[in-house]
């Protein structure tokens, strides 16, 4: 898996979590400066992420986003 690339994700490049779970970004510009991305994981769970694809602002997580491939 490659490092998360916001611009590539905006163009439709596939995204997954570090654990390899399917992720689809529903919205890129949520009105929240820390967590602007709205993401659905495995077509059932909705979470918010940082613009860098992080689940938490201050620590790493297996839920952080990566580029698929």
N, C-alpha and C positions, 0 to 999 in steps of 0.2 A: 504494500500500500504506500501511496505517496502522501506527502504533506498536504494538508488541506489548502486549497487554492480558491478563494472566494470568487474571483473573476471567472475562473473555469466553471465553478458551480453555478454561477449566474447564467452561463451559456448552456447549461444542461449536462455538464460532465457528471458521471455517476459518483455518488458519495456513499460511504459506509462509516460505521463506527470502528474504533480500534479493534473491537472484537469481531468485526466482519458483519455486523447486522445491517440490513438494508436501511438506508436513510434517504428521505426525500425532503428537500427544503421547500416548504410551502410559501414562506414569506421572508424576504430579505431585509425589510426596512421597518420592523416593529418599532414603535415609539418608546424605545428603551435603550439608552446609550450603552449599557453593559451587555445586554442580551437581545440584539436586534433580529436574530434568525429564529424562525419558527420551523421546527423540523418534526416530521412524523417518522418514527422508527418502527420497522416491521409492519407497516400499514395499520398500527393500532394505538401507539403511544405518542403523544404530542409533547415536545419539550422545547425550551428556548436555549439558544447557544450564543456565545460571543461571536463577533465577526471573524475571529481567528479559528472558529470551529471548536471552541472549548466548552465543555459542560459546566465547569467551575471556572471562576475568574482566577483564583489563586492556587490551583493545584491541578495535577494531571488526573485523568480518568480514563477508564476503558470505554467510556461513552463518547470521548472526544472524536471529532470527525476527521476522516482521511479521504483522499481521493481513491476510488476503486481502480485497481489495476496495477 
